[in-house]
């Protein structure tokens, strides 16, 4: 019988420090409104899947899509104004 437990260290090795850097955390925080808007859109889409499609369902999806677009716009505008070396 051959044991492979001894080979596990060689396969996986030691993991480097995998914690996010402060810059990565700042980027995640800046993208959080977009992430939340996309999650809300997905929730709305899932909630109308098992029901008959009504005008109210269409309105809910339309509003959620507009929130995603607004969050994308805000994030894009934020990124444009924070680029170093570019005059605003």
C-alpha positions in Angstrom: 0.0 0.0 0.0 1.4 3.4 -0.9 0.6 6.4 1.2 0.2 9.8 -0.6 0.0 11.9 2.5 3.7 12.5 2.4 3.3 13.9 -1.2 0.6 16.3 -0.2 3.1 18.9 1.0 4.9 18.7 -2.3 1.7 19.2 -4.3 0.1 22.0 -2.3 3.2 23.5 -0.8 3.0 26.4 1.6 0.6 29.1 0.7 2.0 32.6 0.6 0.3 35.4 2.5 -3.1 35.5 0.8 -4.7 38.3 2.7 -5.9 41.2 0.5 -3.8 44.4 0.5 -5.2 47.7 1.7 -5.4 48.8 -1.9 -7.4 45.8 -2.8 -9.8 46.3 0.1 -10.3 49.9 -1.0 -11.1 48.8 -4.5 -13.6 46.3 -3.2 -15.2 49.0 -1.0 -15.4 51.3 -4.0 -17.2 48.6 -6.0 -19.5 47.6 -3.3 -22.5 49.7 -4.5 -22.3 48.0 -7.9 -22.0 44.6 -6.3 -25.0 45.2 -4.1 -27.0 46.5 -7.1 -26.1 43.4 -9.2 -27.1 41.1 -6.3 -30.4 43.0 -6.0 -31.0 42.6 -9.8 -30.3 38.9 -9.5 -32.7 38.5 -6.6 -35.4 40.2 -8.6 -34.8 38.0 -11.6 -34.9 34.9 -9.4 -38.0 36.0 -7.7 -40.0 36.4 -10.9 -38.9 33.1 -12.4 -41.5 30.9 -10.8 -44.4 33.4 -11.1 -46.4 34.7 -14.0 -44.7 37.7 -15.5 -46.8 40.8 -14.7 -46.4 44.6 -15.1 -45.1 44.8 -11.5 -42.4 42.2 -12.2 -41.3 44.1 -15.3 -41.2 47.3 -13.2 -39.1 45.7 -10.5 -36.6 44.3 -13.1 -36.4 47.7 -14.9 -35.7 49.5 -11.6 -33.1 47.0 -10.6 -31.4 47.3 -14.0 -31.4 51.1 -13.6 -29.7 50.8 -10.2 -27.0 48.6 -11.8 -26.5 51.1 -14.6 -26.4 54.0 -12.2 -23.8 52.2 -10.0 -21.7 51.4 -13.0 -21.9 55.0 -14.1 -20.9 56.3 -10.7 -18.0 53.8 -10.4 -16.8 54.7 -13.9 -16.9 58.4 -13.1 -15.1 57.8 -9.9 -12.3 55.9 -11.7 -12.0 58.6 -14.3 -11.5 61.4 -11.8 -9.0 59.4 -9.7 -6.6 58.6 -12.6 -3.3 60.3 -11.7 -1.9 62.6 -14.4 -5.2 63.2 -16.1 -6.7 66.7 -15.8 -10.4 66.6 -14.8 
